[in-house]
Amino acid sequence: MDAPALKKLFLELEAKSQQLAAEVAAAREVTVRRELMMVRQQDEIRFKNARIAQLTHKIPALKRYQFGKKGEQLSGVQGTLLEEAVGEDIGAIETELEILGGAP
């Protein structure tokens, strides 16, 4: 090969090398974005699992109160209001559990 042909080959290889380097950089950027997305999703899953556990634990306590001994409950308007509030709390918790993907 003569000098001009070698120079042309060298320039082609250098251009190809730069193109490959750009593709590798783009692939690394995609990988980093995916890793960050996975970390966020894992954090969200941990949060939801913790919230589901909290709510799942709270429902039986509220039901025990709601259906506990009548003698221990408040009477009159206060008792009625408290029973309604407990019932609403249970409903809200069950709705939140459905949204989070846990079974009430």
DRENDRENFI-343260 format. One record per atom (N, C-alpha, C): residue number from 1; atom name; x, y negated, z negated. Coordinates in nm, 2 decimals, decimal comma, m for minus. Example, Ala and Ser with C-alpha at 12.3 -4.5 7.8 and 13.67 -1.06 7.14 Angstrom:
BEGIN
<num 1&atomo N&X 1,32&Y 0,57&Z m0,78> .
<num 1&atomo CA&X 1,23&Y 0,45&Z m0,78> .
<num 1&atomo C&X 1,32&Y 0,33&Z m0,78> .
<num 2&atomo N&X 1,28&Y 0,22&Z m0,71> .
<num 2&atomo CA&X 1,37&Y 0,11&Z m0,71> .
<num 2&atomo C&X 1,29&Y 0,00&Z m0,79> .
***
This chain:
BEGIN
<num 1&atomo N&X 0,08&Y 0,12&Z 0,00> .
<num 1&atomo CA&X 0,00&Y 0,00&Z 0,00> .
<num 1&atomo C&X 0,09&Y m0,12&Z 0,00> .
<num 2&atomo N&X 0,04&Y m0,22&Z 0,07> .
<num 2&atomo CA&X 0,12&Y m0,35&Z 0,08> .
<num 2&atomo C&X 0,07&Y m0,44&Z m0,04> .
<num 3&atomo N&X 0,13&Y m0,55&Z m0,06> .
<num 3&atomo CA&X 0,11&Y m0,64&Z m0,17> .
<num 3&atomo C&X m0,04&Y m0,69&Z m0,16> .
<num 4&atomo N&X m0,09&Y m0,74&Z m0,05> .
<num 4&atomo CA&X m0,22&Y m0,80&Z m0,05> .
<num 4&atomo C&X m0,33&Y m0,69&Z m0,08> .
<num 5&atomo N&X m0,31&Y m0,57&Z m0,04> .
<num 5&atomo CA&X m0,40&Y m0,46&Z m0,07> .
<num 5&atomo C&X m0,40&Y m0,43&Z m0,22> .
<num 6&atomo N&X m0,28&Y m0,43&Z m0,28> .
<num 6&atomo CA&X m0,26&Y m0,40&Z m0,42> .
<num 6&atomo C&X m0,33&Y m0,51&Z m0,50> .
<num 7&atomo N&X m0,31&Y m0,64&Z m0,46> .
<num 7&atomo CA&X m0,36&Y m0,75&Z m0,53> .
<num 7&atomo C&X m0,52&Y m0,75&Z m0,52> .
<num 8&atomo N&X m0,57&Y m0,71&Z m0,41> .
<num 8&atomo CA&X m0,72&Y m0,70&Z m0,39> .
<num 8&atomo C&X m0,77&Y m0,59&Z m0,48> .
<num 9&atomo N&X m0,70&Y m0,47&Z m0,49> .
<num 9&atomo CA&X m0,74&Y m0,36&Z m0,58> .
<num 9&atomo C&X m0,74&Y m0,40&Z m0,72> .
<num 10&atomo N&X m0,63&Y m0,47&Z m0,76> .
<num 10&atomo CA&X m0,61&Y m0,52&Z m0,90> .
<num 10&atomo C&X m0,73&Y m0,62&Z m0,93> .
<num 11&atomo N&X m0,76&Y m0,71&Z m0,85> .
<num 11&atomo CA&X m0,87&Y m0,80&Z m0,87> .
<num 11&atomo C&X m1,01&Y m0,73&Z m0,88> .
<num 12&atomo N&X m1,03&Y m0,63&Z m0,80> .
<num 12&atomo CA&X m1,15&Y m0,55&Z m0,81> .
<num 12&atomo C&X m1,16&Y m0,48&Z m0,94> .
<num 13&atomo N&X m1,05&Y m0,42&Z m0,98> .
<num 13&atomo CA&X m1,04&Y m0,34&Z m1,11> .
<num 13&atomo C&X m1,06&Y m0,44&Z m1,23> .
<num 14&atomo N&X m1,00&Y m0,56&Z m1,22> .
<num 14&atomo CA&X m1,02&Y m0,65&Z m1,33> .
<num 14&atomo C&X m1,16&Y m0,70&Z m1,34> .
<num 15&atomo N&X m1,23&Y m0,72&Z m1,22> .
<num 15&atomo CA&X m1,37&Y m0,76&Z m1,22> .
<num 15&atomo C&X m1,46&Y m0,65&Z m1,28> .
<num 16&atomo N&X m1,43&Y m0,53&Z m1,24> .
<num 16&atomo CA&X m1,50&Y m0,42&Z m1,29> .
<num 16&atomo C&X m1,48&Y m0,40&Z m1,44> .
<num 17&atomo N&X m1,36&Y m0,42&Z m1,49> .
<num 17&atomo CA&X m1,33&Y m0,42&Z m1,63> .
<num 17&atomo C&X m1,41&Y m0,52&Z m1,71> .
<num 18&atomo N&X m1,41&Y m0,65&Z m1,66> .
<num 18&atomo CA&X m1,49&Y m0,75&Z m1,72> .
<num 18&atomo C&X m1,64&Y m0,72&Z m1,73> .
<num 19&atomo N&X m1,69&Y m0,66&Z m1,62> .
<num 19&atomo CA&X m1,83&Y m0,62&Z m1,61> .
<num 19&atomo C&X m1,86&Y m0,52&Z m1,72> .
<num 20&atomo N&X m1,77&Y m0,42&Z m1,73> .
<num 20&atomo CA&X m1,79&Y m0,31&Z m1,83> .
<num 20&atomo C&X m1,78&Y m0,37&Z m1,97> .
<num 21&atomo N&X m1,69&Y m0,46&Z m1,99> .
<num 21&atomo CA&X m1,67&Y m0,52&Z m2,12> .
<num 21&atomo C&X m1,80&Y m0,60&Z m2,16> .
<num 22&atomo N&X m1,86&Y m0,66&Z m2,06> .
<num 22&atomo CA&X m1,99&Y m0,74&Z m2,09> .
<num 22&atomo C&X m2,10&Y m0,64&Z m2,12> .
<num 23&atomo N&X m2,11&Y m0,52&Z m2,05> .
<num 23&atomo CA&X m2,21&Y m0,42&Z m2,07> .
<num 23&atomo C&X m2,19&Y m0,36&Z m2,21> .
<num 24&atomo N&X m2,07&Y m0,34&Z m2,25> .
<num 24&atomo CA&X m2,04&Y m0,28&Z m2,38> .
<num 24&atomo C&X m2,08&Y m0,38&Z m2,49> .
<num 25&atomo N&X m2,05&Y m0,51&Z m2,47> .
<num 25&atomo CA&X m2,09&Y m0,61&Z m2,57> .
<num 25&atomo C&X m2,25&Y m0,62&Z m2,58> .
<num 26&atomo N&X m2,31&Y m0,61&Z m2,47> .
<num 26&atomo CA&X m2,46&Y m0,61&Z m2,47> .
<num 26&atomo C&X m2,51&Y m0,49&Z m2,54> .
<num 27&atomo N&X m2,45&Y m0,38&Z m2,52> .
<num 27&atomo CA&X m2,50&Y m0,25&Z m2,58> .
<num 27&atomo C&X m2,47&Y m0,26&Z m2,73> .
<num 28&atomo N&X m2,36&Y m0,32&Z m2,77> .
<num 28&atomo CA&X m2,34&Y m0,34&Z m2,92> .
<num 28&atomo C&X m2,44&Y m0,43&Z m2,98> .
<num 29&atomo N&X m2,48&Y m0,54&Z m2,91> .
<num 29&atomo CA&X m2,58&Y m0,63&Z m2,96> .
<num 29&atomo C&X m2,71&Y m0,56&Z m2,98> .
<num 30&atomo N&X m2,75&Y m0,48&Z m2,88> .
<num 30&atomo CA&X m2,87&Y m0,40&Z m2,89> .
<num 30&atomo C&X m2,87&Y m0,31&Z m3,01> .
<num 31&atomo N&X m2,75&Y m0,25&Z m3,03> .
<num 31&atomo CA&X m2,74&Y m0,15&Z m3,14> .
<num 31&atomo C&X m2,75&Y m0,23&Z m3,28> .
<num 32&atomo N&X m2,69&Y m0,34&Z m3,29> .
<num 32&atomo CA&X m2,69&Y m0,42&Z m3,41> .
<num 32&atomo C&X m2,84&Y m0,47&Z m3,44> .
<num 33&atomo N&X m2,91&Y m0,51&Z m3,33> .
<num 33&atomo CA&X m3,05&Y m0,55&Z m3,35> .
<num 33&atomo C&X m3,13&Y m0,43&Z m3,40> .
<num 34&atomo N&X m3,11&Y m0,32&Z m3,34> .
<num 34&atomo CA&X m3,19&Y m0,20&Z m3,38> .
<num 34&atomo C&X m3,16&Y m0,16&Z m3,52> .
<num 35&atomo N&X m3,03&Y m0,17&Z m3,56> .
<num 35&atomo CA&X m2,99&Y m0,14&Z m3,70> .
<num 35&atomo C&X m3,06&Y m0,23&Z m3,80> .
<num 36&atomo N&X m3,06&Y m0,36&Z m3,77> .
<num 36&atomo CA&X m3,13&Y m0,46&Z m3,85> .
<num 36&atomo C&X m3,28&Y m0,43&Z m3,86> .
<num 37&atomo N&X m3,34&Y m0,39&Z m3,75> .
<num 37&atomo CA&X m3,48&Y m0,36&Z m3,75> .
<num 37&atomo C&X m3,51&Y m0,24&Z m3,83> .
<num 38&atomo N&X m3,42&Y m0,14&Z m3,83> .
<num 38&atomo CA&X m3,44&Y m0,02&Z m3,91> .
<num 38&atomo C&X m3,42&Y m0,05&Z m4,06> .
<num 39&atomo N&X m3,33&Y m0,14&Z m4,09> .
<num 39&atomo CA&X m3,31&Y m0,18&Z m4,23> .
<num 39&atomo C&X m3,44&Y m0,25&Z m4,28> .
<num 40&atomo N&X m3,49&Y m0,34&Z m4,20> .
<num 40&atomo CA&X m3,62&Y m0,41&Z m4,24> .
<num 40&atomo C&X m3,73&Y m0,31&Z m4,25> .
<num 41&atomo N&X m3,74&Y m0,22&Z m4,16> .
<num 41&atomo CA&X m3,85&Y m0,12&Z m4,17> .
<num 41&atomo C&X m3,83&Y m0,03&Z m4,29> .
<num 42&atomo N&X m3,71&Y 0,01&Z m4,33> .
<num 42&atomo CA&X m3,69&Y 0,09&Z m4,45> .
<num 42&atomo C&X m3,72&Y 0,01&Z m4,57> .
<num 43&atomo N&X m3,69&Y m0,12&Z m4,57> .
<num 43&atomo CA&X m3,73&Y m0,21&Z m4,69> .
<num 43&atomo C&X m3,88&Y m0,22&Z m4,70> .
<num 44&atomo N&X m3,95&Y m0,23&Z m4,59> .
<num 44&atomo CA&X m4,09&Y m0,24&Z m4,59> .
<num 44&atomo C&X m4,15&Y m0,11&Z m4,64> .
<num 45&atomo N&X m4,10&Y 0,00&Z m4,59> .
<num 45&atomo CA&X m4,15&Y 0,13&Z m4,64> .
<num 45&atomo C&X m4,13&Y 0,15&Z m4,79> .
<num 46&atomo N&X m4,01&Y 0,11&Z m4,84> .
<num 46&atomo CA&X m3,98&Y 0,12&Z m4,98> .
<num 46&atomo C&X m4,08&Y 0,03&Z m5,06> .
<num 47&atomo N&X m4,11&Y m0,09&Z m5,01> .
<num 47&atomo CA&X m4,20&Y m0,18&Z m5,08> .
<num 47&atomo C&X m4,34&Y m0,12&Z m5,08> .
<num 48&atomo N&X m4,38&Y m0,07&Z m4,96> .
<num 48&atomo CA&X m4,52&Y m0,01&Z m4,95> .
<num 48&atomo C&X m4,53&Y 0,11&Z m5,04> .
<num 49&atomo N&X m4,43&Y 0,20&Z m5,04> .
<num 49&atomo CA&X m4,44&Y 0,32&Z m5,13> .
<num 49&atomo C&X m4,44&Y 0,28&Z m5,28> .
<num 50&atomo N&X m4,37&Y 0,18&Z m5,32> .
<num 50&atomo CA&X m4,37&Y 0,13&Z m5,46> .
<num 50&atomo C&X m4,51&Y 0,08&Z m5,49> .
<num 51&atomo N&X m4,56&Y 0,00&Z m5,40> .
<num 51&atomo CA&X m4,70&Y m0,06&Z m5,42> .
<num 51&atomo C&X m4,80&Y 0,05&Z m5,42> .
<num 52&atomo N&X m4,79&Y 0,15&Z m5,34> .
<num 52&atomo CA&X m4,89&Y 0,26&Z m5,34> .
<num 52&atomo C&X m4,88&Y 0,33&Z m5,47> .
<num 53&atomo N&X m4,76&Y 0,35&Z m5,52> .
<num 53&atomo CA&X m4,75&Y 0,42&Z m5,65> .
<num 53&atomo C&X m4,81&Y 0,34&Z m5,76> .
<num 54&atomo N&X m4,79&Y 0,21&Z m5,76> .
<num 54&atomo CA&X m4,84&Y 0,12&Z m5,86> .
<num 54&atomo C&X m5,00&Y 0,12&Z m5,86> .
<num 55&atomo N&X m5,05&Y 0,11&Z m5,74> .
<num 55&atomo CA&X m5,20&Y 0,11&Z m5,73> .
<num 55&atomo C&X m5,26&Y 0,24&Z m5,76> .
<num 56&atomo N&X m5,19&Y 0,35&Z m5,72> .
<num 56&atomo CA&X m5,24&Y 0,48&Z m5,74> .
<num 56&atomo C&X m5,24&Y 0,51&Z m5,89> .
<num 57&atomo N&X m5,15&Y 0,46&Z m5,96> .
<num 57&atomo CA&X m5,14&Y 0,47&Z m6,11> .
<num 57&atomo C&X m5,25&Y 0,39&Z m6,18> .
<num 58&atomo N&X m5,28&Y 0,27&Z m6,12> .
<num 58&atomo CA&X m5,37&Y 0,18&Z m6,18> .
<num 58&atomo C&X m5,52&Y 0,22&Z m6,17> .
<num 59&atomo N&X m5,55&Y 0,29&Z m6,06> .
<num 59&atomo CA&X m5,69&Y 0,33&Z m6,04> .
<num 59&atomo C&X m5,74&Y 0,42&Z m6,15> .
<num 60&atomo N&X m5,67&Y 0,53&Z m6,19> .
<num 60&atomo CA&X m5,72&Y 0,61&Z m6,30> .
<num 60&atomo C&X m5,74&Y 0,54&Z m6,43> .
<num 61&atomo N&X m5,65&Y 0,44&Z m6,46> .
<num 61&atomo CA&X m5,67&Y 0,37&Z m6,59> .
<num 61&atomo C&X m5,79&Y 0,28&Z m6,58> .
<num 62&atomo N&X m5,82&Y 0,22&Z m6,47> .
<num 62&atomo CA&X m5,94&Y 0,14&Z m6,45> .
<num 62&atomo C&X m6,07&Y 0,23&Z m6,46> .
<num 63&atomo N&X m6,06&Y 0,35&Z m6,40> .
<num 63&atomo CA&X m6,17&Y 0,44&Z m6,40> .
<num 63&atomo C&X m6,20&Y 0,49&Z m6,54> .
<num 64&atomo N&X m6,09&Y 0,52&Z m6,61> .
<num 64&atomo CA&X m6,11&Y 0,56&Z m6,75> .
<num 64&atomo C&X m6,18&Y 0,46&Z m6,83> .
<num 65&atomo N&X m6,14&Y 0,33&Z m6,81> .
<num 65&atomo CA&X m6,21&Y 0,22&Z m6,88> .
<num 65&atomo C&X m6,35&Y 0,21&Z m6,84> .
<num 66&atomo N&X m6,37&Y 0,22&Z m6,71> .
<num 66&atomo CA&X m6,51&Y 0,20&Z m6,65> .
<num 66&atomo C&X m6,60&Y 0,31&Z m6,70> .
<num 67&atomo N&X m6,55&Y 0,44&Z m6,71> .
<num 67&atomo CA&X m6,64&Y 0,55&Z m6,74> .
<num 67&atomo C&X m6,61&Y 0,60&Z m6,88> .
<num 68&atomo N&X m6,54&Y 0,53&Z m6,96> .
<num 68&atomo CA&X m6,50&Y 0,57&Z m7,10> .
<num 68&atomo C&X m6,62&Y 0,56&Z m7,19> .
<num 69&atomo N&X m6,60&Y 0,59&Z m7,32> .
<num 69&atomo CA&X m6,71&Y 0,59&Z m7,41> .
<num 69&atomo C&X m6,78&Y 0,45&Z m7,41> .
<num 70&atomo N&X m6,91&Y 0,46&Z m7,41> .
<num 70&atomo CA&X m7,00&Y 0,34&Z m7,41> .
<num 70&atomo C&X m6,98&Y 0,26&Z m7,54> .
<num 71&atomo N&X m6,96&Y 0,33&Z m7,65> .
<num 71&atomo CA&X m6,95&Y 0,27&Z m7,78> .
<num 71&atomo C&X m6,83&Y 0,17&Z m7,79> .
<num 72&atomo N&X m6,73&Y 0,20&Z m7,71> .
<num 72&atomo CA&X m6,61&Y 0,12&Z m7,71> .
<num 72&atomo C&X m6,61&Y 0,00&Z m7,62> .
<num 73&atomo N&X m6,72&Y m0,01&Z m7,54> .
<num 73&atomo CA&X m6,73&Y m0,12&Z m7,44> .
<num 73&atomo C&X m6,80&Y m0,24&Z m7,50> .
<num 74&atomo N&X m6,77&Y m0,35&Z m7,44> .
<num 74&atomo CA&X m6,84&Y m0,47&Z m7,48> .
<num 74&atomo C&X m6,99&Y m0,47&Z m7,44> .
<num 75&atomo N&X m7,07&Y m0,54&Z m7,52> .
<num 75&atomo CA&X m7,21&Y m0,53&Z m7,49> .
<num 75&atomo C&X m7,25&Y m0,67&Z m7,43> .
<num 76&atomo N&X m7,37&Y m0,67&Z m7,37> .
<num 76&atomo CA&X m7,43&Y m0,79&Z m7,32> .
<num 76&atomo C&X m7,37&Y m0,84&Z m7,19> .
<num 77&atomo N&X m7,37&Y m0,97&Z m7,18> .
<num 77&atomo CA&X m7,32&Y m1,03&Z m7,05> .
<num 77&atomo C&X m7,17&Y m1,00&Z m7,04> .
<num 78&atomo N&X m7,09&Y m1,01&Z m7,14> .
<num 78&atomo CA&X m6,95&Y m0,99&Z m7,13> .
<num 78&atomo C&X m6,92&Y m0,85&Z m7,08> .
<num 79&atomo N&X m6,99&Y m0,75&Z m7,14> .
<num 79&atomo CA&X m6,97&Y m0,61&Z m7,09> .
<num 79&atomo C&X m7,00&Y m0,59&Z m6,95> .
<num 80&atomo N&X m7,12&Y m0,65&Z m6,91> .
<num 80&atomo CA&X m7,16&Y m0,64&Z m6,77> .
<num 80&atomo C&X m7,06&Y m0,71&Z m6,67> .
<num 81&atomo N&X m7,01&Y m0,83&Z m6,71> .
<num 81&atomo CA&X m6,92&Y m0,90&Z m6,63> .
<num 81&atomo C&X m6,78&Y m0,82&Z m6,62> .
<num 82&atomo N&X m6,74&Y m0,76&Z m6,73> .
<num 82&atomo CA&X m6,62&Y m0,69&Z m6,73> .
<num 82&atomo C&X m6,63&Y m0,56&Z m6,65> .
<num 83&atomo N&X m6,74&Y m0,49&Z m6,66> .
<num 83&atomo CA&X m6,77&Y m0,37&Z m6,58> .
<num 83&atomo C&X m6,77&Y m0,41&Z m6,43> .
<num 84&atomo N&X m6,83&Y m0,52&Z m6,39> .
<num 84&atomo CA&X m6,83&Y m0,56&Z m6,25> .
<num 84&atomo C&X m6,69&Y m0,60&Z m6,21> .
<num 85&atomo N&X m6,61&Y m0,66&Z m6,29> .
<num 85&atomo CA&X m6,47&Y m0,70&Z m6,26> .
<num 85&atomo C&X m6,39&Y m0,57&Z m6,23> .
<num 86&atomo N&X m6,41&Y m0,48&Z m6,32> .
<num 86&atomo CA&X m6,33&Y m0,35&Z m6,31> .
<num 86&atomo C&X m6,37&Y m0,28&Z m6,18> .
<num 87&atomo N&X m6,50&Y m0,27&Z m6,15> .
<num 87&atomo CA&X m6,55&Y m0,21&Z m6,03> .
<num 87&atomo C&X m6,49&Y m0,28&Z m5,91> .
<num 88&atomo N&X m6,49&Y m0,42&Z m5,91> .
<num 88&atomo CA&X m6,43&Y m0,49&Z m5,80> .
<num 88&atomo C&X m6,28&Y m0,47&Z m5,79> .
<num 89&atomo N&X m6,21&Y m0,46&Z m5,90> .
<num 89&atomo CA&X m6,07&Y m0,43&Z m5,90> .
<num 89&atomo C&X m6,04&Y m0,29&Z m5,83> .
<num 90&atomo N&X m6,12&Y m0,19&Z m5,87> .
<num 90&atomo CA&X m6,10&Y m0,06&Z m5,81> .
<num 90&atomo C&X m6,13&Y m0,06&Z m5,66> .
<num 91&atomo N&X m6,23&Y m0,13&Z m5,62> .
<num 91&atomo CA&X m6,26&Y m0,15&Z m5,48> .
<num 91&atomo C&X m6,15&Y m0,22&Z m5,40> .
<num 92&atomo N&X m6,10&Y m0,32&Z m5,46> .
<num 92&atomo CA&X m5,99&Y m0,40&Z m5,40> .
<num 92&atomo C&X m5,86&Y m0,31&Z m5,39> .
<num 93&atomo N&X m5,83&Y m0,23&Z m5,49> .
<num 93&atomo CA&X m5,71&Y m0,15&Z m5,49> .
<num 93&atomo C&X m5,73&Y m0,04&Z m5,39> .
<num 94&atomo N&X m5,85&Y 0,02&Z m5,38> .
<num 94&atomo CA&X m5,87&Y 0,13&Z m5,28> .
<num 94&atomo C&X m5,86&Y 0,07&Z m5,14> .
<num 95&atomo N&X m5,91&Y m0,05&Z m5,12> .
<num 95&atomo CA&X m5,89&Y m0,11&Z m4,98> .
<num 95&atomo C&X m5,74&Y m0,14&Z m4,95> .
<num 96&atomo N&X m5,67&Y m0,19&Z m5,05> .
<num 96&atomo CA&X m5,53&Y m0,22&Z m5,03> .
<num 96&atomo C&X m5,45&Y m0,09&Z m5,00> .
<num 97&atomo N&X m5,49&Y 0,02&Z m5,07> .
<num 97&atomo CA&X m5,42&Y 0,15&Z m5,05> .
<num 97&atomo C&X m5,45&Y 0,20&Z m4,90> .
<num 98&atomo N&X m5,58&Y 0,18&Z m4,86> .
<num 98&atomo CA&X m5,61&Y 0,22&Z m4,72> .
<num 98&atomo C&X m5,52&Y 0,14&Z m4,62> .
<num 99&atomo N&X m5,51&Y 0,01&Z m4,65> .
<num 99&atomo CA&X m5,43&Y m0,08&Z m4,56> .
<num 99&atomo C&X m5,28&Y m0,03&Z m4,56> .
<num 100&atomo N&X m5,23&Y 0,00&Z m4,68> .
<num 100&atomo CA&X m5,09&Y 0,04&Z m4,69> .
<num 100&atomo C&X m5,07&Y 0,19&Z m4,64> .
<num 101&atomo N&X m5,18&Y 0,26&Z m4,62> .
<num 101&atomo CA&X m5,16&Y 0,39&Z m4,57> .
<num 101&atomo C&X m5,16&Y 0,50&Z m4,67> .
<num 102&atomo N&X m5,19&Y 0,47&Z m4,79> .
<num 102&atomo CA&X m5,20&Y 0,57&Z m4,90> .
<num 102&atomo C&X m5,34&Y 0,61&Z m4,92> .
<num 103&atomo N&X m5,36&Y 0,73&Z m4,98> .
<num 103&atomo CA&X m5,50&Y 0,77&Z m5,01> .
<num 103&atomo C&X m5,54&Y 0,72&Z m5,14> .
<num 104&atomo N&X m5,66&Y 0,66&Z m5,15> .
<num 104&atomo CA&X m5,71&Y 0,61&Z m5,28> .
<num 104&atomo C&X m5,74&Y 0,72&Z m5,38> .
***
